[in-house]
Structures are given as structure tokens and as C-alpha cells.
Amino acid sequence: MLNRRHIRVKVMQTLYAFKGSESDDLSKDQKFLLFSIDNMYNLYLLLMSLLLEVQKRAENDLQKKQKKHLATKEDKNPNRKFVENKLLLLLKNNQELKEQLESHNISNWDLDGEYVDIIFKAITSSNLYKDYMQTRVSDFKEDKDFIVDIFKDIIAPNDKLYEYMEDNNLTWLDDLPTVNTTILKLLRKVKQTSQENHFTPKLYKDIDDKQFAIDLFRKTLLNKTAINKEIDGKTQNWDSDRIANIDYSLLQMAICELKNFPSIPVKVTINEYLEIAKEYSTPKSSIFINGILDKLVKEYEAGGTLNKVGRGLM
């Protein structure tokens, strides 16, 4: 679920907030970094649980209509196609997902049920829903396509839900695009015969990615003085106050990565930090960062200090 670029963003955010020096105990800030990354999985579970709550809200809605004093024929014999959507039922009966929700204590919608109502009303008032409910029966593919569409077009872009995420956890806003993409990917790929762990993906691709986050954070800080000298040497004509703090953090990380991570290609490192700069810093930041890194790489290559291993890593 977590890619290397998002790991770099998390490290950048932690470095940006770091107020100490390279001689300080880094364990507290490292713990914060890993907590911030782990919390991304809570966001994933929260959005998956929202799908379950919407299904439950639909079921309750039908039951209330059936119990009305003057229930209509439609109330007594409702179209249960949405309530019995095969993908939603697959999620509802997924024991591994249920255990993950319980172990991570994902119970937000018990207290904040109004957001379930907002999403439910947005779904049931949409043309997607009206078209889907034209019939009373469907196969798994139609049910799956419908859930994919409502997640993509109604849930993911919902402004009220976005504000809720912002109020609950600021770092979730950066995580949201990655989590939404992950959920859409899983929904599109699921089959009726999929294993239960299909909807409980690993946060890290492998143990190397978690170690990469720790190493990038620690090595950047532990080599901060030497790295800053290199930056200062290439920005002599720049007033330090004119360099955005985020740009400085990104340069520190990029230089650390170039010099201390021999298996990562130079082009990958540069491209990754340029893309992050475009998203998180000023309009001209990527040009500035690219210029500094380009000069440094040429110096490293000329001096034989760019120790990359493997083919095509330069």
C-alpha cells in the first residue's frame, strides 16, 4: 500500500518538524515518524468501515420503511439490490477485515454517524444509484462496478468527508490520495473467490521499505552538518532566508540518499524529490532543487564519491 515516495514525504514532514540537532536522541522523533506511517493504515480501515456502515444504514432504512404505520407496497417489498450488493456482503463477511477493525479500534462512525448519513444520502440521490436500482437482480460484476463507481465519484471526492479527515488527523490529508488509490485498486481486482486477506493489505511492501524510512530519517539528521555545508557551498548567492524550509529539508534528504543509499539510482532520487517539491513547496522549488543536485552529482561523479552498485544506477 505504501510506496517509496510517500515514505519520503513522511520523512520530510518529520524532518521539517524536528527542532533538535544531530547530537540529540532521535528515538522520540523516529517513533513519531513510524506512528505517522502506521496511522495511514487506520485511515484505510476507516474508509473500508465506511462502506460497511453505508450498507448497514441502507438495511436500517429499509427496516424503518417496512415498520411504518402506512407502509406502501414498495415499503413492504423493497428493492434490496443495494443492501444485498455482493461486494458489500463480501466485505461484511470478511473475518480478517473485521479483526483488523477491532484490533485497531476503528469505531469512529459510532460517534460520527452523521457522516455515514451524508454519504448514504449522496449515494441514494445520485444517478449512479438510480440507474443501478432499475433492476432487482445483478451479478457480481455489476455489483462490483457500482461500488467502484460510488467510491470513485461520491465517497473519495466528498468535501464533508475531507473536512472530517482534516479535523481528526492532519497527516491523513497527505495519506488520502494513496489510500483512495489503494482501495480502488483492491475493489477493482476483487473476485468472489478472492482470499480474505485481499482487503487486509500490508502497509509496507516489505521490511526493506520500513528500514528505508528509518535509515533515511536517521542518516539525514546524523549527517546534517556535512550536508548543510554542501548546500551552502552551492547557494552562496542565495540569502538563506529566501530558501524555503521545505526545500532545505528536501535537499538534505536528497543529498543523504545520493551518498548513503548505493542501490537507489541517481535519476530515481532526483526525480522523486523534484515531484515532491512540485506538490509541497513553491512553484520554482523544483527548478532550484534540480540545479543544486545536478551540480553536486557532477562533482560526486568527477571525484569518484558517488558509490552506486548495480547496473544502470547512475
C-alpha positions in Angstrom: 0.0 0.0 0.0 2.8 2.4 0.9 5.2 3.5 -1.8 8.7 4.9 -1.5 7.6 8.4 -2.5 5.0 8.5 0.3 7.7 7.3 2.7 9.9 10.2 1.6 7.0 12.6 2.2 6.6 11.2 5.8 10.3 11.6 6.4 10.2 15.2 5.1 7.3 16.1 7.4 9.2 14.7 10.4 12.4 16.5 9.5 10.5 19.7 8.9 9.1 19.5 12.4 12.4 18.4 14.0 13.8 21.2 16.3 16.9 19.4 17.7 20.4 18.8 16.5 22.2 15.8 15.1 23.6 15.0 18.5 20.2 14.6 20.1 18.5 11.4 20.9 16.4 10.7 17.8 14.3 7.9 19.2 11.3 10.1 20.0 11.2 11.6 16.6 11.7 8.2 14.9 8.8 6.9 16.9 6.7 9.8 15.7 7.7 9.0 12.1 6.7 5.4 12.4 3.5 6.3 14.2 2.6 8.7 11.4 3.2 6.0 8.8 1.3 3.4 10.8 -1.6 5.8 11.2 -2.1 5.6 7.4 -3.4 2.1 7.8 -6.0 3.4 10.3 -7.2 5.7 7.5 -7.5 2.8 5.2 -9.6 0.8 7.7 -11.7 3.9 8.5 -12.7 4.2 4.8 -13.3 0.5 4.4 -15.5 0.6 7.5 -17.5 3.4 6.0 -18.6 1.1 3.1 -19.8 -1.4 5.8 -21.6 1.4 7.6 -23.3 2.6 4.5 -24.6 -0.9 3.8 -25.8 -1.1 7.4 -27.5 2.3 7.1 -29.3 1.1 3.9 -30.5 -2.0 5.8 -31.9 0.1 8.7 -33.6 2.4 6.2 -35.5 -0.5 4.6 -36.5 -1.9 8.0 -37.9 1.5 9.2 -39.9 1.8 6.0 -41.4 -1.7 6.5 -42.5 -0.7 10.0 -44.2 2.5 9.0 -47.9 2.7 10.0 -48.9 3.4 6.5 -46.3 1.4 4.6 -46.7 1.4 0.9 -46.4 -1.7 -1.3 -42.8 -0.7 -2.2 -42.1 -0.2 1.5 -43.3 -3.7 2.3 -41.5 -5.3 -0.7 -38.5 -3.1 -1.3 -35.7 -3.4 -3.8 -32.9 -5.0 -1.8 -30.3 -4.8 -4.5 -28.1 -2.3 -2.8 -28.4 -3.9 0.6 -27.6 -7.3 -0.8 -24.8 -6.0 -3.1 -22.5 -9.0 -3.4 -19.3 -7.0 -2.9 -20.6 -5.2 0.2 -21.7 -8.6 1.6 -18.2 -10.0 0.8 -16.7 -7.1 2.9 -19.3 -7.6 5.6 -18.5 -11.3 6.0 -14.7 -10.8 5.7 -13.4 -12.1 9.1 -9.8 -10.8 8.6 -11.1 -7.3 7.9 -13.4 -7.5 10.9 -10.5 -8.5 13.2 -8.3 -5.6 11.8 -11.1 -3.1 12.5 -11.4 -4.4 16.1 -7.7 -4.6 16.8 -7.2 -1.0 15.5 -10.3 0.2 17.4 -12.0 1.7 14.3 -15.3 2.8 15.8 -15.4 6.4 14.6 -18.8 6.1 12.9 -20.4 5.1 16.2 -19.9 8.7 17.4 -19.9 10.4 14.0 -22.8 8.7 12.3 -23.9 11.9 10.6 -21.1 11.4 8.1 -22.5 8.0 7.2 -25.8 9.7 6.6 -24.2 12.3 4.4 -22.5 9.6 2.2 -25.7 7.4 2.2 -27.8 10.4 1.0 -25.2 11.4 -1.6 -25.3 7.8 -2.9 -29.1 7.3 -3.0 -29.7 10.7 -4.6 -27.1 10.1 -7.4 -27.8 9.0 -11.0 -25.4 6.1 -10.4 -27.8 4.7 -7.7 -30.9 5.4 -9.8 -29.5 3.5 -12.8 -28.3 0.7 -10.6 -31.7 0.2 -8.9 -33.6 0.0 -12.2 -33.5 -3.8 -11.7 -33.8 -6.1 -8.7 -31.1 -8.6 -9.6 -27.5 -8.3 -10.6 -24.3 -10.4 -10.9 -21.0 -9.9 -9.1 -19.5 -7.7 -11.8 -22.4 -5.3 -11.9 -22.3 -5.0 -8.1 -18.6 -4.5 -8.1 -18.7 -1.9 -10.8 -21.3 0.0 -8.9 -19.3 0.1 -5.7 -16.2 1.1 -7.6 -18.1 4.0 -9.2 -19.7 5.3 -5.9 -16.3 5.2 -4.2 -14.6 7.0 -7.0 -17.3 9.5 -7.8 -19.1 10.1 -4.5 -17.0 8.9 -1.5 -13.4 9.8 -2.4 -14.2 13.4 -3.5 -16.8 14.2 -0.8 -15.9 17.6 0.8 -17.6 16.9 4.1 -15.6 13.7 4.5 -12.4 15.6 3.6 -13.1 18.1 6.3 -13.8 15.3 8.8 -10.4 13.8 8.0 -8.7 17.1 8.4 -10.3 17.7 11.8 -9.3 14.3 13.0 -5.8 14.0 11.8 -3.9 16.5 9.6 -1.5 13.9 8.2 -4.4 12.0 6.8 -4.9 14.6 4.1 -1.5 13.7 2.6 -2.3 10.0 3.0 -5.8 10.2 1.4 -4.8 10.1 -2.3 -2.6 7.0 -1.7 -5.3 5.3 0.5 -8.1 6.1 -2.0 -6.0 4.7 -4.9 -5.3 1.5 -2.9 -8.9 1.0 -2.1 -10.0 1.5 -5.7 -7.3 -0.9 -6.9 -8.5 -3.6 -4.4 -12.1 -3.1 -5.3 -11.4 -3.4 -9.0 -9.3 -6.5 -8.6 -11.5 -8.4 -6.1 -13.3 -11.6 -7.2 -15.9 -13.7 -5.4 -13.2 -16.3 -4.9 -10.5 -13.8 -3.6 -8.8 -14.7 -0.3 -9.9 -12.9 2.8 -6.6 -11.1 3.1 -7.3 -9.3 -0.2 -8.8 -6.5 1.9 -6.1 -6.5 4.6 -3.1 -5.4 2.6 0.3 -5.0 4.2 1.2 -1.4 5.0 4.8 -1.8 3.8 5.7 -3.6 0.6 8.4 -5.4 2.6 10.7 -5.0 5.6 13.2 -3.0 3.4 10.7 -0.2 3.0 10.3 0.3 6.8 14.0 0.2 7.2 14.4 2.7 4.4 12.1 5.2 6.3 14.2 4.8 9.5 17.6 5.0 7.7 16.6 8.0 5.6 15.4 9.9 8.6 18.4 9.0 10.9 21.2 9.3 8.3 19.9 12.7 7.1 19.9 14.0 10.7 23.2 12.4 11.7 25.0 13.9 8.7 23.2 17.2 8.9 26.3 19.4 9.4 28.2 18.0 6.5 25.1 18.0 4.2 24.4 21.7 5.1 27.9 22.6 4.2 27.4 21.1 0.8 24.1 23.0 0.3 25.7 26.3 1.5 28.6 25.8 -0.9 26.1 25.7 -3.8 23.8 28.5 -2.6 26.4 31.3 -1.9 24.5 33.8 -4.0 21.3 33.0 -2.1 20.1 34.6 1.0 19.4 31.6 3.3 16.1 33.3 4.4 15.0 33.1 0.7 15.3 29.3 0.6 12.0 27.7 1.6 12.4 25.4 4.7 10.8 22.5 2.8 13.3 23.0 0.0 16.2 22.8 2.5 14.7 19.6 4.0 14.3 18.0 0.6 17.8 18.9 -0.4 19.2 17.4 2.8 17.3 14.2 2.2 18.2 14.0 -1.5 22.0 14.5 -0.7 21.8 11.9 2.0 20.1 9.5 -0.4 22.7 10.1 -3.1 25.6 9.4 -0.8 24.2 6.8 1.6 21.9 4.6 -0.4 24.0 2.9 -3.1 21.2 0.7 -4.5 18.9 3.7 -5.4 19.6 5.1 -8.9 20.6 8.8 -9.1 17.8 9.5 -11.5 15.2 8.0 -9.2 16.4 10.1 -6.3 16.4 13.3 -8.2 13.0 12.7 -9.9 11.4 11.7 -6.6 12.4 14.9 -4.8 11.5 17.1 -7.7 8.0 15.6 -7.8 7.6 16.1 -4.0 8.8 19.7 -4.3 6.2 20.4 -7.0 3.5 19.2 -4.7 4.6 20.5 -1.4 6.7 23.6 -2.0 6.8 26.8 -4.1 6.3 26.9 -7.9 10.0 27.4 -8.6 11.3 25.0 -6.0 11.8 22.0 -8.3 14.0 24.1 -10.6 16.1 25.4 -7.7 16.5 21.9 -6.2 17.3 20.3 -9.6 20.0 22.9 -10.2 21.7 22.2 -6.8 21.5 18.4 -7.2 22.8 18.5 -10.8 25.9 20.4 -9.7 26.5 18.1 -6.8 26.1 14.9 -8.8 28.6 16.1 -11.3 31.1 16.8 -8.5 30.5 13.4 -6.9 31.0 11.7 -10.3 34.2 13.6 -11.0 35.5 12.9 -7.6 34.5 9.2 -7.6 32.4 9.6 -4.5 29.1 8.6 -6.0 29.2 4.9 -5.0 26.3 3.3 -6.7 26.0 -0.5 -7.1 24.3 -2.5 -9.8 23.8 -1.7 -13.5 22.1 1.5 -14.7 22.2 3.2 -11.3 24.0 6.3 -12.5 
